[in-house]
Amino acid sequence: MRPNPDDILEDLFGNEKNRKGRLEIFFGYAAGVGKTYAMLDDAQEQIKCGVDVLVGYIEQHTRPETIELMAGLPILPPKIVEYRKIQLNEFDLDAALKRKPELVLVDELAHTNAPGMRNKKRYQDIEELLNAGIDVFTTLNVQHLESLNDIVQNITRINVQETIPDKLFNEADKVRLIDIEPDELLRRFENGKIYRPERTEKALEHFFTKENLRLLREIATRKAANRISHDNQNEPRLSQKMANIKLLVCISASPSSAKCIRWTERTAEAFRAPWTAVYVETMESDSLTDLEKRSIRENLALAERLGAEIVTLNGYDVATVIAEYAKLSGITNIVIGKSRNRKTIGNLFKPSLEDKLITLLSSIEIHIIPGNVVANKNTLSKRKRIRIGQNLFWSWQDGLKTLGLLIGSTLLSLLLQSLNISDQNIIMVYILSVLIISRVTTGYLYGIIASGLTVLIFNYFFTVPYYTLHAIQEGYPITFIIMLLVALITSALTVRIKTQARLAVEREHRTEVLYEINKKLLASADLQSTITLINDYMAQIFGRSAIFYAQDPMENITPTFLQSPLDSDASFLLSEDERAVAHWVFMNKKSAGAGTDTLMGAGAFYMPIVSQGKVLGVIGLSCSNGNLSQNNRLFLRIITSQLEMALERHYLSNEQRRASIESEKEKLRSNLLRGISHDLRTPLTGILGASSAILENGTALDKETQDTLVANIKEDAQWLIRMVENLLSVTRINEGPMNVRKTPEAAEEIVAEAISRIRKRFSSRKITVKVPNELLLVPMDGTLIEQVIINLLENAVKHSPERSTIEVDVRKTKNQAVFEVSDQGSGISDQDYPYLFESYVPDGKRSTDSSRGMGIGLSICKSIVNAHNGKIEAENKKNGGAIFRFTLPLEGSEDNG
């Protein structure tokens, strides 16, 4: 099949349109080294080379050299944002996108935008510029790299809040290290060339000390050198190293987790190895404080921002779960944090997490990162308000349950004692009560308390002397000890089994949901049913209203919206503001909306469905009742991965169908041209021969011969006219059934019009018509169906004797209208039958009695009938002759039937 020139041009312009901008970072170890100056100097060279340069935003810091270097450069006015009655200047992203220059200069890559801006961070603004195909120059200091945040904090004793993901730095097209000696930088500080005098003194006392600058310079130089080294590495060697190393970092609510994440990212970058961040949900997860839950969310977000694969697991024992996952995933190195904990009786005899991992994973390296002791103490002090210890929780509700069950078991035991039932059965009653208490309460605390109380109660009420805590009979102390141990073990096993059962139910539920979604997605017949199915599941699983955009929301398409009964009114999802957020997600291939750092004011969370770099759709979930948790986002990501495959399957199927249609069109076009050329050859030859005979012989021909030749010319010319009419009918069909406009037409009127046109050309032929008594209205395109009847009548005239009768029969059967044209000719030969409705018949397979062929007329009949969702067929009559029959459905009188 020949390539379509329009498709080639579309691919060329599409690639240019989808080109991503280049990012160049001017990198330094501290403010004042000359990053902005070098960026502006390079911009002056670019504008001399004819590049369309725009200064998007520059932090001038009142430096005269910087202001002087901006001369001649077009400057974008800043966007004025009012925050706490103060007017702030920010980079105007929308104006830059509208202006769309070739190169934009944006200073301070790690800057945090003022509240009310579309993105929380300036690096997110720059990502939008790059996605729009605009090149960007920007500046960055080493302390703003996320993976180096803790190292810089240890050096400077200052916690840098504004950071960027290392992924942005690593994927930059070019990084230029701007470097000067620390002594020269300090002199510039003292001369007031960097900050104002009131800020200079404070900066020199804290951050800008000579020792700090030397260390920061070393880190920045090493970071730049590592980037150069990675760029120069051989690809095969790099691939082998990536296959041999895979890191895993364990995440918890501990403040040391952030330090572990950054250390793992630096190590993974050094080895160019993949890494995974794992969080294990246990029984304690339900009773975490708000501070701890927020810490976990922040740690997971930090790991995701630094490029980790996020995995959430469920289990009772953290070490066992991590060990099993590490074995199945091919992990070679595990990173965990270690904080100095207080020595208690509980943890004296309990092995630590790292000891358990070393025991379970003897072949995997364990890296222990020391944590922040002060932070852990603060965390412990806040934990004590709710949790006494690990898996030891206090609540008045569980206390009342325990007290009630102990009183009930005591009353039952007193009843058994009054019936002279032995003490062994009373002991079993108390053990049963401990079992029930462990089942209906949370954690180990109430099971332990109940185990001790049952021993004391049994001693007080049921041992001699009664109503004292003295036991004078031999063997009772051993009985008490065994009773206590059995109660404690029973309580512990019950709590553990309950926890494992709950986690197993959660895992089973998620597995069932994913299996059910996958099964129904595979069974979905079309794109719309797939989208509706996903919206239904979103509303059921998350209890939130859902909206789905299958295309760019700005193309005025109607999204699929579903209001959840568990959610408040979510009609705001259909507003223009929410549509604009979904459009941003579609264009930038990133999540946005409520709970994210981009377009935080939106009322919903939007996630793109991306496959092979192409956005297949955008799904939004209402956040009117609260933002999505990290766990829900991870589950949503798993579901969207299933949806991604289903949508990709639909789009590939549509693309394959389109390619098949194009192939069929090309084939039909070729066959049509061959059929026309073959069928036109005979009448044109006849016209040429007859006209040449008249011209050459002139008066030598008698009148009868001249009349015969003129009649032949007329007949052949009429045949060519009908051929043209058939071709025009084909163009009306437009090679597809969806373009036929059907309206109710009276069948006898259409047949009568067709017969009257045939009788004008063949006045001597006898044609009979049989129609129903009642009026038969058929949804059709009257002109096209009339052409079908004319072609069938002409075919019957051509292949039947002169004095024979041609019969036309119209009748109704069930939900169809039947049209029949029969003749009394020789019938259809076995050789012609397979190609009866084909537009082109191979020469070797055409019967010898076919003067002009039946090809194109009957082929057009078939195309028209198929366009009406009907059926056409032909058969030989028993008494000689042929019947051509076509049926049209009586239902569906709408357009595009």
C-alpha positions, 0 to 999 in steps of 0.5 A, a space after each residue: 500500500 502506498 504511503 499517504 502524503 498527508 500522513 507523512 506530513 503529519 508525522 513530520 510536523 507532529 514530531 516537531 510539535 512533540 519535541 521536548 525542550 533542552 535543559 541547561 543548568 548552570 551549577 555552583 557550590 554557593 551563591 555568588 560564584 557567577 551562575 546567573 552572570 554566566 547564564 546571561 553571558 551565554 544568552 547574549 551569544 545565543 541572541 547574536 546567533 539569531 536565537 529567540 531568547 526571553 529572560 523569564 525571571 532573574 534574581 538580580 540581588 542588586 548586582 550591577 554586573 548582572 543588571 548590565 549584562 541584561 541589556 538588549 535581552 527581551 524581558 518578561 514582566 514578572 507576575 505580581 502575587 499578593 501574599 500576606 499583604 506583601 506583593 511578590 514577583 514570580 515567574 509568569 509561566 502562562 505568559 512564557 508559554 503564550 510567547 513561546 520563544 526558543 530559549 527562556 532564562 529562569 533563575 533559581 531552579 529550586 525556588 518555591 513559588 508563592 501560594 496561589 501559583 499553579 505549581 508549588 515549585 519552580 522546577 515544575 514550571 520549567 518542566 512545563 516549558 520543556 514539555 512545550 518544546 522550549 529550551 531553558 537555561 537555569 541556575 542551581 546550587 549544590 545544597 538544593 539537590 534532594 539527595 545531598 540535603 542531609 549531607 549539606 545539613 551536617 556541614 552547614 547546620 542549616 536545614 535547606 527547605 528548597 530542594 529539587 529531585 536529582 532526576 531533573 539534574 541527572 536528565 538535564 541535557 547539559 550541566 555547566 559547573 561555575 567555579 571560583 576559589 572560596 577565598 575569592 568568593 569571601 572577598 566578594 562577600 566582604 565587598 558587598 557584591 553578593 548580598 546587601 550589607 545587613 545580610 552579608 554579616 549574618 551569612 558570613 557567620 553561619 553559612 559562608 564560612 571558609 570551611 563550609 565553602 571548601 566542603 560544598 565546593 568539593 561536593 559540587 565538583 564531585 557531583 559534576 564529575 560523576 555526571 561526566 563519568 556516567 556520560 562517558 561510560 560504555 553502554 554494555 558495561 553499564 547495562 551489565 552493572 545495572 543487572 547485577 545490583 538492585 537496592 531496597 530501602 526500608 521506609 517507616 515513620 522514623 525520621 531516619 528513613 529520609 536519610 536512608 532514602 537519600 543515601 540509597 539514591 546516591 548509591 543507586 546513582 553511583 552504580 546506575 542501579 535500580 532501587 525500590 522503597 518498601 513500606 510494610 503495613 502491620 497491625 500497628 499501622 492502624 493506630 499510628 498517630 497523625 504525625 507518624 502517618 504524615 511522616 510515612 507519606 512524606 517519606 514515600 513521596 520523597 522516594 518517589 520524587 527521587 526515582 524509586 519504585 514504591 512498593 507497599 506490603 502487608 504482613 505481621 512480621 516486618 523482617 519476614 515480609 521484607 526477606 520474602 520480597 527481597 528473594 522474589 525481586 532479586 534484591 542485592 542490597 538492603 538499606 535500613 535505618 538504625 536509631 538508638 532506642 531506650 533499653 526496656 524489658 521488652 526489647 532486651 530479649 527481642 532481636 532487632 530488625 537488622 539482626 532478623 534480616 541478617 539471619 533470613 538473608 545471609 547472601 544479601 548485603 545489609 546497610 545500616 544508616 544511623 539515625 537522628 537520636 534527638 528526633 527519635 526521642 521527640 517521636 517517642 515522647 509523642 508516641 507515649 500518649 497513645 501507644 505504650 509499646 510495640 503492639 500495646 495500645 490503650 483505649 477505654 473501650 477495650 478496657 471495658 470489654 476486658 472488665 466485662 468479660 472477666 466479670 462474666 467468666 468469674 460469675 460463670 466459674 462461681 456457678 460451676 463451683 456451686 455445682 461441685 465442678 472441678 477446678 480444672 474446668 474453671 481454669 479452662 473458663 478463664 483461659 477461654 475468657 483470655 482468648 476472647 479478650 485477645 480476639 475482641 481487643 487491639 494489640 497485646 496489652 489487654 491479653 497480658 492484663 487479662 492473663 495476670 488478672 485471671 490467675 489472681 482472680 482464680 487464686 482469690 475466689 477458688 483456692 483455699 483459703 478463699 478470698 485471699 491471695 494465699 495458696 497453701 496447698 501444694 502444687 498451686 504455685 506451679 498451677 498458677 505459673 502454667 495457667 499464666 503461661 498458657 494464657 499469655 501464649 494463647 493471647 499472643 497467638 490469637 492476636 497474631 492470627 487475628 492480624 494475619 487474618 486481617 492482612 490476608 483479607 486485605 490482600 485477597 480483596 485487592 487481588 480479587 478486585 484486580 482479577 475482576 477488573 482485568 477479567 472484565 477489561 478483557 471482555 469489554 467490547 469497545 472503548 466506551 464500555 471500558 471507560 464506564 467499567 473503570 468509573 464504576 470500579 473507582 466509585 466502588 473502591 474509593 467511594 469517590 465520584 470519578 470522571 474520565 477523559 479519553 482525549 484531550 479535555 480541551 477538544 470539547 469532548 464529553 467526558 464520562 462522569 459518575 457520581 458516587 452515592 458515598 460522595 457529596 455533590 461532585 458536579 464541579 468535576 464538569 466545570 471549566 476549571 477542573 477541565 483545565 486541570 485535566 488538560 494540564 495532566 494530559 499535556 504534561 503526563 503528570 498527576 496534578 490536583 488535590 494532594 499534589 504540588 501542582 494545581 493544588 486548588 483543584 477539587 479532584 486528583 487527576 492521574 494520566 494513563 500513559 503507554 509508550 510515552 502517549 497519554 491514552 486518557 486522564 482519570 479524576 477522583 473527587 477529593 471533596 471528602 478528603 485527599 487520597 492517601 498514599 496507599 490509595 494512590 498506589 492502589 490506583 496506580 496498580 488499577 491504572 496499569 491494568 486500564 493502560 493495557 486495556 486502552 492500548 489494546 483498544 487503540 491498537 485494534 482501532 489502528 489495525 482496523 483503520 489500516 485494514 480499511 485503508 488497505 481495502 480501500 486501496 484494493 477496491 480502488 485498484 479493482 474498480 479501475 481495472 473493472 472500469 477499464 475492462 468494461 469501457 473497452 468494448 463500448 468505446 471500441 464499438 463507437 470508434 469502429 462505427 464512427 470510423 466506418 461512417 466517416 471513411 465510407 460516407 455515401 457508399 453505405 446504404 441507409 439501413 447500414 448507416 442507421 444500424 451503425 448510428 443505433 450501435 453508437 447510441 446504444 454504446 453511448 447510453 451504456 457509458 452514461 449509465 456507467 457514469 451514473 453508477 460511478 456517481 452512485 459509488 461516490 455518494 456511498 463514500 465507501 462506508 455504510 455510516 454515510 447513508 442517510 435513510 428516510 422512510 420511502 414507499 417501496 412501490 414508488 421507488 420500483 415504479 420510478 426505476 421501471 419507467 426509466 428502464 422503459 424509456 431505453 427498452 420500450 419493447 421489453 415486457 416487465 411485470 410488477 407485483 407489490 403488497 396490497 398495504 403501503 410498505 414503507 422502507 428506511 432507505 436512500 431512495 435514489 440509491 435503491 432506485 439505482 440498484 433496481 435499474 441495474 438489476 433490470 438492465 442486467 435482466 434485459 441484457 441476459 434474457 431473450 427479447 420477447 421474454 418477461 421480466 418480473 419484479 416482486 416486492 414483499 414483506 417478510 418479518 422485519 425485512 422488505 424483499 425485492 426480487 428481479 427475475 428473468 427467463 434467460 440462460 441463467 448464471 454460469 458456474 464460471 461467473 457465479 463466484 465473481 457475480 458481484 465483483 467489480 473486476 473479474 480476471 480475464 481468464 475466468 470471464 464467460 465467453 458470452 459476456 459482451 460487456 461484463 456484469 462486473 461494475 453494475 452488480 458490484 455497485 448494487 452490492 455496495 449500496 445494499 451493504 450500505 443499508 445493512 441489507 443483503 443481496 444474492 442471486 440464484 438460478 431458477 429451476 425452469 431457466 433464468 435467474 433471480 436477483 434478490 436483495 433485502 432491506 431492514 424495516 427498522 432503523 429509520 434514523 440517520 446513519 443507519 
